[in-house]
Amino acid sequence: MPDQENKDGLTGRPPEADRAEAQPASGQGQDLRSLYQKSRCLFSGSYIHGIDAKGRLIIPATFREDLGPKFVVAPTPDFQAVAIYPVEEWIRQEEKLEALADLDARAIRLINQFSKYSYKDSETDLQGRLLLPQKMRSKYLDNVRDVEISGAKTYIRIVSAEAGEEEDELFNKDFPDPLAFIAELQQRGRS
């Protein structure tokens, strides 16, 4: 007798069986995680969240696992936004800045500014909320309530929701045809 569809539109098996099959096999999720780590693309996606009256911000669950239990809140590499770095990535950023000091003594000011706004041993509470330091909220977010939290490959980037929209508009203006731009770069690479 052929399988009949149940209420969920699936085969005659219990819905739980179909959901179980849709889940990755044990270890498969870990394999994907290893690939992301190998490619250094831990964080992707964009979310709009609010900062509450106490200065707490919910970090999306998809980001929390790759951050680890402790992480660093600091400026982005361009010093234009708030970044949340896994400890290893923050150390890489700091080392990049220190290498610049050998080339130009003015880079020491960059190191000092980066250190001034770096908050080590940051963590979320049990609800996944991060208390953003007031100095970071004031300097980089203009004390706004709504922010865009987005993956920036190796770290999480936080800007005001308005700044996020402006960045999207600017991207669309600068790259009206992204595929044409990619093709142009590929052509240059072959030359």
GULOVEX-362410 format. One record per residue: x negated, y, z negated of N, C-alpha, C in turn. Coordinates in Angstrom, 2 decimals. Example, Ala and Ser with C-alpha at 12.3 -4.5 7.8 and 13.67 -1.06 7.14 Angstrom:
BEGIN
PT    n_xx    n_yy    n_zz   ca_xx   ca_yy   ca_zz    c_xx    c_yy    c_zz
PT  -13.19   -5.69   -7.80  -12.30   -4.50   -7.80  -13.20   -3.30   -7.80
PT  -12.85   -2.25   -7.08  -13.67   -1.06   -7.14  -12.90    0.03   -7.87
# end
This chain:
BEGIN
PT    n_xx    n_yy    n_zz   ca_xx   ca_yy   ca_zz    c_xx    c_yy    c_zz
PT   -0.85   -1.18    0.00    0.00    0.00    0.00   -0.89    1.24    0.00
PT   -0.70    2.18    0.92   -1.57    3.34    1.00   -1.39    4.24   -0.21
PT   -2.47    4.94   -0.54   -2.41    5.88   -1.66   -1.40    6.97   -1.35
PT   -0.66    7.40   -2.37    0.30    8.48   -2.20   -0.25    9.72   -2.89
PT    0.15   10.88   -2.40   -0.31   12.11   -3.02    0.42   12.33   -4.33
PT   -0.31   12.82   -5.35    0.34   13.19   -6.61    0.65   14.68   -6.60
PT    1.07   15.19   -7.73    1.46   16.60   -7.81    0.32   17.54   -7.43
PT   -0.90   17.15   -7.68   -2.04   18.01   -7.38   -2.44   17.95   -5.91
PT   -1.76   17.16   -5.09   -2.11   17.05   -3.69   -3.27   16.10   -3.46
PT   -3.65   15.35   -4.47   -4.75   14.41   -4.34   -4.19   13.01   -4.15
PT   -5.04   12.04   -4.09   -4.58   10.66   -3.90   -3.83   10.18   -5.13
PT   -3.28    9.01   -5.09   -2.46    8.46   -6.17   -3.21    8.20   -7.45
PT   -4.50    8.42   -7.48   -5.26    8.23   -8.71   -4.96    9.35   -9.68
PT   -5.23    9.16  -10.94   -5.01   10.24  -11.92   -5.84   11.47  -11.54
PT   -5.31   12.67  -11.76   -6.06   13.89  -11.41   -7.43   13.96  -12.07
PT   -7.57   13.38  -13.27   -8.86   13.42  -13.95   -9.93   12.70  -13.15
PT   -9.56   11.63  -12.45  -10.53   10.88  -11.65  -11.04   11.73  -10.50
PT  -10.14   12.49   -9.87  -10.56   13.36   -8.78  -11.45   14.49   -9.29
PT  -11.13   15.05  -10.45  -11.96   16.11  -11.01  -13.33   15.58  -11.38
PT  -13.37   14.36  -11.91  -14.65   13.77  -12.30  -15.54   13.59  -11.07
PT  -14.95   13.19   -9.94  -15.74   13.02   -8.72  -16.25   14.35   -8.21
PT  -15.52   15.43   -8.45  -15.93   16.74   -7.96  -17.12   17.29   -8.76
PT  -17.34   16.78   -9.98  -18.46   17.23  -10.80  -19.75   16.60  -10.28
PT  -20.86   17.35  -10.33  -22.12   16.78   -9.88  -22.51   15.62  -10.79
PT  -23.14   14.63  -10.21  -23.61   13.49  -10.98  -24.64   13.98  -11.99
PT  -24.75   13.26  -13.09  -25.69   13.63  -14.13  -27.08   13.79  -13.51
PT  -27.71   14.92  -13.82  -29.04   15.18  -13.28  -29.02   15.99  -12.00
PT  -27.90   15.93  -11.25  -27.83   16.66   -9.99  -27.88   18.16  -10.24
PT  -27.17   18.63  -11.26  -27.21   20.05  -11.61  -28.61   20.47  -12.01
PT  -29.31   19.60  -12.71  -30.69   19.89  -13.11  -31.59   19.96  -11.89
PT  -31.33   19.13  -10.87  -32.12   19.18   -9.64  -31.94   20.53   -8.96
PT  -30.71   21.05   -8.90  -30.46   22.37   -8.32  -31.18   23.44   -9.12
PT  -31.13   23.33  -10.41  -31.80   24.29  -11.29  -33.30   24.31  -11.01
PT  -33.89   23.14  -10.82  -35.32   23.05  -10.50  -35.63   23.73   -9.17
PT  -34.75   23.55   -8.19  -34.94   24.21   -6.90  -34.90   25.72   -7.05
PT  -33.93   26.22   -7.81  -33.82   27.66   -8.03  -35.08   28.18   -8.71
PT  -35.57   27.45   -9.71  -36.76   27.88  -10.42  -37.97   27.87   -9.50
PT  -38.08   26.85   -8.67  -39.20   26.74   -7.74  -39.18   27.90   -6.75
PT  -37.99   28.30   -6.30  -37.89   29.40   -5.34  -37.93   30.75   -6.04
PT  -37.99   30.74   -7.35  -37.95   31.95   -8.18  -36.70   32.77   -7.91
PT  -35.60   32.08   -7.67  -34.31   32.75   -7.50  -33.37   32.26   -8.59
PT  -33.59   32.75   -9.79  -32.80   32.29  -10.93  -31.47   33.00  -11.04
PT  -31.42   34.26  -10.62  -30.24   35.07  -10.87  -29.67   35.62   -9.57
PT  -28.41   35.31   -9.32  -27.70   35.86   -8.16  -26.24   36.05   -8.55
PT  -25.58   36.93   -7.84  -24.20   37.24   -8.13  -24.09   38.62   -8.75
PT  -22.88   39.15   -8.77  -22.64   40.50   -9.29  -21.33   40.50  -10.06
PT  -21.34   41.15  -11.21  -20.18   41.17  -12.09  -20.00   42.58  -12.64
PT  -18.76   42.96  -12.88  -18.46   44.23  -13.55  -18.00   43.88  -14.96
PT  -18.66   44.46  -15.94  -18.32   44.25  -17.34  -18.30   45.59  -18.05
PT  -17.68   45.62  -19.21  -17.64   46.83  -20.01  -18.57   46.73  -21.20
PT  -19.10   47.86  -21.59  -19.88   47.95  -22.82  -18.91   48.40  -23.90
PT  -18.84   47.65  -24.99  -17.88   48.00  -26.03  -18.38   49.17  -26.88
PT  -17.55   49.62  -27.83  -17.86   50.79  -28.66  -19.14   50.60  -29.48
PT  -19.52   49.36  -29.74  -20.74   49.09  -30.51  -21.97   48.95  -29.62
PT  -21.79   49.08  -28.29  -22.92   48.98  -27.37  -23.22   47.57  -26.93
PT  -22.25   46.67  -27.10  -22.46   45.27  -26.72  -21.92   45.01  -25.32
PT  -22.61   44.16  -24.61  -22.29   43.82  -23.24  -22.29   42.30  -23.10
PT  -21.24   41.76  -22.51  -21.20   40.31  -22.28  -22.11   39.98  -21.11
PT  -23.03   39.06  -21.33  -23.90   38.57  -20.25  -23.18   37.38  -19.63
PT  -22.95   37.40  -18.31  -22.24   36.28  -17.68  -22.87   34.93  -18.01
PT  -22.02   33.96  -18.26  -22.49   32.62  -18.64  -23.45   32.04  -17.61
PT  -23.22   32.35  -16.33  -24.09   31.81  -15.29  -25.53   32.31  -15.44
PT  -25.73   33.44  -16.11  -27.07   33.98  -16.31  -27.71   33.51  -17.61
PT  -26.90   33.23  -18.62  -27.44   32.98  -19.96  -28.37   31.78  -20.03
PT  -28.05   30.70  -19.35  -28.87   29.49  -19.45  -30.29   29.74  -18.93
PT  -30.40   30.43  -17.81  -31.73   30.68  -17.24  -32.50   31.75  -18.00
PT  -31.82   32.58  -18.77  -32.52   33.56  -19.60  -33.26   32.89  -20.74
PT  -32.70   31.82  -21.26  -33.27   31.19  -22.43  -32.74   31.85  -23.69
PT  -33.07   31.31  -24.85  -32.53   31.85  -26.10  -33.05   33.25  -26.44
PT  -34.27   33.55  -26.05  -34.86   34.88  -26.28  -35.31   35.43  -24.93
PT  -35.18   36.74  -24.76  -35.54   37.37  -23.50  -35.93   38.82  -23.79
PT  -36.25   39.57  -22.75  -36.71   40.94  -22.93  -35.80   41.89  -22.15
PT  -35.33   42.94  -22.81  -34.59   44.02  -22.16  -35.61   45.12  -21.91
PT  -35.72   45.55  -20.65  -36.74   46.53  -20.26  -36.28   47.25  -19.00
PT  -37.06   48.22  -18.52  -36.70   48.86  -17.25  -36.91   47.91  -16.06
PT  -36.19   48.18  -14.98  -36.45   47.47  -13.73  -37.81   47.92  -13.21
PT  -38.39   47.20  -12.26  -39.71   47.60  -11.73  -39.75   49.02  -11.17
PT  -38.61   49.53  -10.68  -38.58   50.90  -10.15  -38.19   51.93  -11.22
PT  -38.01   51.50  -12.45  -37.66   52.36  -13.58  -36.35   53.12  -13.34
PT  -35.41   52.49  -12.63  -34.14   53.15  -12.32  -32.94   52.49  -12.99
PT  -33.14   51.35  -13.62  -32.02   50.61  -14.20  -32.51   49.77  -15.37
PT  -31.58   49.14  -16.05  -31.90   48.22  -17.13  -32.11   46.83  -16.52
PT  -33.13   46.15  -16.99  -33.38   44.78  -16.56  -33.38   43.88  -17.78
PT  -32.94   42.65  -17.56  -33.07   41.62  -18.59  -33.95   40.54  -17.96
PT  -35.12   40.34  -18.56  -36.10   39.42  -18.01  -36.23   38.17  -18.88
PT  -36.32   36.99  -18.26  -36.83   35.86  -19.04  -38.25   36.24  -19.48
PT  -38.70   35.74  -20.59  -39.99   36.14  -21.14  -41.11   35.99  -20.11
PT  -41.14   34.87  -19.37  -42.21   34.63  -18.40  -42.24   35.71  -17.32
PT  -41.07   36.15  -16.86  -41.00   37.17  -15.82  -41.41   38.53  -16.38
PT  -41.05   38.84  -17.60  -41.47   40.10  -18.21  -42.99   40.16  -18.30
PT  -43.60   39.04  -18.67  -45.07   38.98  -18.75  -45.67   39.22  -17.37
PT  -45.07   38.65  -16.31  -45.55   38.88  -14.93  -45.46   40.36  -14.58
PT  -44.36   41.01  -14.93  -44.21   42.43  -14.63  -45.27   43.26  -15.36
PT  -45.49   42.93  -16.61  -46.49   43.64  -17.40  -47.89   43.45  -16.81
PT  -48.21   42.23  -16.39  -49.51   41.95  -15.79  -49.70   42.71  -14.47
PT  -48.62   42.83  -13.68  -48.70   43.61  -12.44  -49.06   45.06  -12.73
PT  -48.42   45.63  -13.74  -48.71   47.02  -14.11  -50.14   47.16  -14.64
PT  -50.58   46.22  -15.45  -51.94   46.29  -15.99  -52.99   46.21  -14.87
PT  -52.71   45.41  -13.83  -53.64   45.32  -12.70  -53.75   46.66  -11.98
PT  -52.67   47.43  -11.97  -52.69   48.74  -11.32  -53.59   49.73  -12.07
PT  -53.72   49.56  -13.36  -54.56   50.47  -14.15  -56.01   50.39  -13.71
PT  -56.45   49.26  -13.18  -57.81   49.14  -12.66  -57.99   49.97  -11.39
PT  -56.88   50.21  -10.67  -56.94   50.96   -9.42  -56.77   52.46   -9.64
PT  -55.98   52.81  -10.65  -55.70   54.23  -10.90  -55.34   54.40  -12.37
PT  -56.06   55.25  -13.06  -55.85   55.45  -14.49  -54.45   55.94  -14.81
PT  -53.78   56.60  -13.85  -52.42   57.09  -14.09  -51.43   55.93  -14.34
PT  -51.81   54.74  -13.91  -50.93   53.58  -14.11  -50.75   53.28  -15.59
PT  -51.65   53.78  -16.41  -51.50   53.58  -17.86  -50.20   54.22  -18.34
PT  -49.81   55.33  -17.72  -48.53   55.95  -18.08  -47.36   55.03  -17.74
PT  -47.46   54.33  -16.60  -46.42   53.35  -16.25  -46.34   52.25  -17.30
PT  -47.49   51.75  -17.69  -47.55   50.68  -18.70  -46.93   51.17  -20.00
PT  -47.29   52.38  -20.40  -46.76   52.92  -21.66  -45.25   53.09  -21.60
PT  -44.75   53.58  -20.47  -43.30   53.77  -20.32  -42.58   52.42  -20.31
PT  -43.16   51.46  -19.60  -42.57   50.13  -19.55  -42.52   49.52  -20.95
PT  -43.61   49.68  -21.70  -43.67   49.14  -23.06  -42.71   49.87  -24.00
PT  -42.63   51.19  -23.83  -41.75   52.00  -24.68  -40.30   51.52  -24.61
PT  -39.87   51.12  -23.41  -38.49   50.70  -23.22  -38.34   49.19  -23.10
PT  -39.30   48.43  -23.60  -39.21   46.96  -23.60  -38.82   46.49  -24.99
PT  -37.76   45.72  -25.04  -37.25   45.20  -26.31  -37.38   43.68  -26.28
PT  -38.47   43.21  -26.91  -38.75   41.77  -26.93  -37.84   41.08  -27.93
PT  -37.79   39.76  -27.82  -37.00   38.92  -28.73  -35.52   39.28  -28.74
PT  -35.02   39.78  -27.62  -33.58   40.05  -27.51  -32.85   38.72  -27.38
PT  -31.60   38.71  -27.79  -30.78   37.51  -27.69  -29.31   37.90  -27.68
PT  -28.48   36.97  -27.24  -27.04   37.21  -27.28  -26.48   36.62  -28.56
PT  -25.30   37.11  -28.93  -24.62   36.51  -30.08  -23.87   35.26  -29.60
PT  -23.11   34.65  -30.47  -22.41   33.41  -30.12  -21.37   33.60  -29.01
PT  -20.90   34.83  -28.82  -19.93   35.11  -27.75  -20.61   35.52  -26.45
PT  -21.94   35.47  -26.40  -22.66   35.83  -25.19  -22.84   37.32  -25.00
PT  -22.72   38.09  -26.10  -22.86   39.54  -26.02  -24.28   39.96  -26.40
PT  -24.76   40.95  -25.68  -26.07   41.54  -25.95  -25.85   42.95  -26.46
PT  -26.50   43.30  -27.54  -26.48   44.67  -28.03  -27.55   45.43  -27.25
PT  -27.11   46.28  -26.32  -28.05   47.08  -25.53  -28.56   48.23  -26.39
PT  -29.87   48.40  -26.49  -30.40   49.51  -27.29  -29.85   50.86  -26.80
PT  -29.53   51.73  -27.74  -28.96   53.04  -27.41  -29.84   53.81  -26.45
PT  -31.16   53.78  -26.64  -32.06   54.51  -25.74  -31.92   54.01  -24.30
PT  -31.72   52.72  -24.12  -31.55   52.16  -22.76  -30.21   52.61  -22.18
PT  -29.16   52.55  -23.00  -27.83   52.96  -22.52  -27.85   54.43  -22.11
PT  -28.52   55.24  -22.89  -28.56   56.67  -22.62  -29.43   56.99  -21.39
PT  -30.64   56.47  -21.36  -31.59   56.81  -20.29  -31.21   56.22  -18.94
PT  -30.80   54.97  -18.91  -30.60   54.28  -17.63  -29.14   54.12  -17.21
PT  -28.21   54.25  -18.16  -26.81   54.02  -17.83  -25.92   55.23  -18.10
PT  -26.50   56.32  -18.52  -25.74   57.55  -18.83  -24.57   57.29  -19.77
PT  -24.74   56.34  -20.67  -23.73   56.01  -21.68  -22.35   55.67  -21.09
PT  -22.31   55.11  -19.89  -21.03   54.73  -19.29  -20.50   53.48  -19.95
PT  -19.23   53.22  -19.75  -18.61   52.02  -20.31  -18.69   50.85  -19.33
PT  -18.37   51.09  -18.05  -18.35   50.01  -17.07  -19.67   49.92  -16.32
PT  -20.22   48.71  -16.30  -21.50   48.49  -15.65  -21.41   47.31  -14.68
PT  -22.33   47.33  -13.73  -22.49   46.20  -12.81  -23.71   45.41  -13.28
PT  -23.50   44.13  -13.49  -24.58   43.22  -13.88  -24.81   42.33  -12.67
PT  -26.02   42.39  -12.11  -26.26   41.60  -10.91  -27.58   40.87  -10.99
PT  -27.63   39.77  -10.28  -28.86   39.02  -10.19  -29.82   39.73   -9.25
PT  -31.08   39.79   -9.64  -32.11   40.39   -8.80  -33.24   39.39   -8.63
PT  -32.85   38.18   -8.33  -33.75   37.06   -8.11  -34.39   36.56   -9.40
PT  -35.37   37.31   -9.93  -36.10   36.82  -11.11  -35.70   37.51  -12.40
PT  -34.78   38.45  -12.31  -34.28   39.12  -13.51  -32.85   39.57  -13.26
PT  -32.21   40.07  -14.31  -30.85   40.59  -14.23  -30.94   42.10  -14.23
PT  -30.19   42.74  -13.36  -30.23   44.19  -13.20  -28.89   44.77  -13.65
PT  -28.93   45.85  -14.45  -27.72   46.49  -14.95  -27.74   47.96  -14.56
PT  -26.69   48.39  -13.86  -26.50   49.80  -13.50  -25.06   50.16  -13.81
PT  -24.76   51.45  -13.81  -23.36   51.84  -13.98  -22.56   51.28  -12.81
PT  -21.28   51.01  -13.03  -20.44   50.49  -11.95  -20.41   51.47  -10.78
PT  -20.41   52.75  -11.09  -20.42   53.78  -10.04  -21.71   53.71   -9.22
PT  -22.85   53.57   -9.90  -24.13   53.46   -9.18  -24.15   52.21   -8.31
PT  -23.57   51.12   -8.81  -23.49   49.89   -8.01  -22.70   50.10   -6.73
PT  -21.58   50.82   -6.82  -20.78   51.11   -5.63  -21.55   52.00   -4.66
PT  -22.25   52.99   -5.19  -23.05   53.88   -4.33  -24.15   53.10   -3.62
PT  -24.78   52.15   -4.32  -25.81   51.32   -3.70  -25.23   50.49   -2.56
PT  -24.02   49.95   -2.77  -23.37   49.17   -1.71  -23.08   50.03   -0.49
PT  -22.60   51.26   -0.73  -22.31   52.17    0.38  -23.59   52.53    1.13
PT  -24.66   52.80    0.39  -25.93   53.14    1.01  -26.47   51.95    1.82
PT  -26.33   50.74    1.27  -26.75   49.55    2.01  -26.01   49.46    3.33
PT  -24.69   49.62    3.30  -23.89   49.54    4.52  -24.29   50.62    5.53
PT  -24.66   51.79    5.03  -25.11   52.87    5.91  -26.48   52.54    6.52
PT  -27.40   52.07    5.68  -28.76   51.79    6.14  -28.86   50.51    6.98
PT  -27.96   49.58    6.75  -27.98   48.29    7.46  -26.62   48.00    8.06
PT  -26.19   48.76    9.08  -24.87   48.52    9.66  -24.79   47.14   10.33
PT  -25.93   46.61   10.76  -25.97   45.29   11.39  -27.16   44.52   10.80
PT  -26.97   43.89    9.65  -28.09   43.19    9.00  -28.74   42.12    9.88
PT  -27.93   41.42   10.68  -28.51   40.37   11.52  -29.45   40.95   12.57
PT  -29.12   42.10   13.12  -30.00   42.75   14.10  -31.31   43.14   13.42
PT  -31.23   43.64   12.20  -32.44   44.01   11.47  -33.31   42.78   11.21
PT  -32.69   41.68   10.80  -33.42   40.44   10.56  -34.09   39.96   11.84
PT  -33.36   39.99   12.94  -33.93   39.57   14.23  -35.13   40.45   14.60
PT  -35.01   41.76   14.35  -36.12   42.69   14.63  -37.35   42.33   13.81
PT  -37.16   42.05   12.54  -38.29   41.66   11.69  -38.90   40.35   12.14
PT  -38.06   39.40   12.52  -38.58   38.11   12.99  -39.40   38.31   14.26
PT  -38.92   39.19   15.14  -39.65   39.47   16.38  -41.01   40.09   16.07
PT  -41.04   41.03   15.13  -42.31   41.65   14.72  -43.27   40.61   14.17
PT  -42.71   39.65   13.42  -43.53   38.61   12.83  -44.18   37.71   13.86
PT  -43.54   37.56   15.00  -44.07   36.71   16.08  -45.11   37.45   16.90
PT  -45.09   38.79   16.84  -46.01   39.59   17.66  -47.40   39.59   17.10
# end
